[in-house]
Amino acid sequence: MEVLIFIRHQLFLLNLSLKNLKRYVRRTAITVSAIAFGISLFLYVDSMFIGADRDSERNLIEYETGLAQILDPEYWEHKEELPLGYAVDKSETIIHLLKKERISYAPRIKSGAEVIYYKDPFPNDGNQYVIIEGIDYERDNQIYGFKESIVKGNYLTGKSSEAVIGSWLADDIGADIGYPIVLYTHTRDGIPQTIDVIVSGIFKSPNPNINRSTILINLEDANYYLDMESSLTSITIDRLDPGEDINKLISQFGYTILTWKELGRDFISLSQAKKGGSKIYLFLVFIIAALGISNTMLMAVYERKKEIGMLQAIGFSHGSLIALFIYESAFIGLMGFIMGFILFIPLNIQLTTVGLDFTNMFRQADMGYRSVIFKGIWNITTIIISGLSGIFMSICFAILPALKSIHSNIALSVKD
């Protein structure tokens, strides 16, 4: 019987709280709008940052690291110098075993160089630092996405002296299909070497670092001009773990296998730091929304001191009054979340399908991301948390002034 009475009383308070919200339409609308704005902005920023990290990881794998690479440990220790001296000399034996195990692989020779170009056909004479990568044009496509990124001309065909360059690099130096360029570099023994190539294709990858400075040439050309004698700087594979036999062979030769997370350690560290910064930004957005909510909720409670006094005078207990304000604030928080989510839906549809283009910004400087177009995601966990947070904030900011009001003098409250 007591339970039934309690339930009926709570239903009465729920009904009364809804009527109060209808009575104070303007104030309710202001508070709901503050919550809706904060929640929609919070969800939008969270969607953008998480989507950018997701796309950056994918582009890192598809255009820089693959899932894993076999290389010399010393090469990795001096990776900033791109040293040809620390190469995989036993590449043929390893490749034979990879074929036997039916593991897709992409052999590569990677080196730094100066690209030199001259006026006519280029707009001006000049030079620029680039990274040249000698690739097996047939196998590379099984691991990397360069072939699908060609926007002008053709992909490598295996013919001597052909090159495919990044679109940003092509724009910077004024290159076009058929233009001759000279690559000034050094052989494995440190002897200066020039490689004359013709631009046969231009690729535009979603990875800004690759677009900015990468030139692809045929593996045979790189092997010949750099005096590699069939050695490779790395062998990219499509598995994180190639199996016991290959691991054993690689270990015997003194080489190592690094996964994309190890190869992209600098990016991942920077990404983690950016996540920390984005969390601070999201926290600030949260605080701004909370301040707006607190102001309107405080006004809502203090403006009703007379009403609170009258309810106390007719027998409302402190617990019933607190419950009334909790129900009202919870309804306000729920409505704010619903409105915020409705506002967020079209914004995030645009963000997930079209995205925000930061090409101009990232062309000027390396921001650490491996994507120039930030596309959002539908993060269900964040959506649920934001809804619960909106309701919780509304209750918290209403309950404190409510406690103060219900402990004030009844006669003074009614008089005021």
Secondary structure, 3 states (H helix, E strand, C coil): CHHHHHHHHHHHHHHHHHHHHHHCHHHHHHHHHHHHHHHHHHHHHHHHHHHHHHHHHHHHHHHHHCCEEEECHHHHHCHHHCCCCCCECCHHHHHHHHHHCCCCEEEEEEEEEEEEECECCECCCEEEEEEEEEECCCCHHHCCCCHHHEEEECCCCCCCCEEEEEHHHHHHHCCCCCCEEEEEEECCCCCEEEEEEEEEEEECCCCHHHHHHEEEEEHHHHHHHCCCCCCECEEEECCCCCCHHHHHHHHHHCCEEEEHHHHCHHHHHHHHHHHHHHHHHHHHHHHHHHHHHHHHHHHHHHCCHHHHHHHHHCCCCHHHHHHHHHHHHHHHHHHHHHHHHHHHHHHHHHHHHCCEECHHHHHHCCCCCCCCEECCCCCHHHHHHHHHHHHHHHHHHHHHHHHHHHCCCHHHHHHC
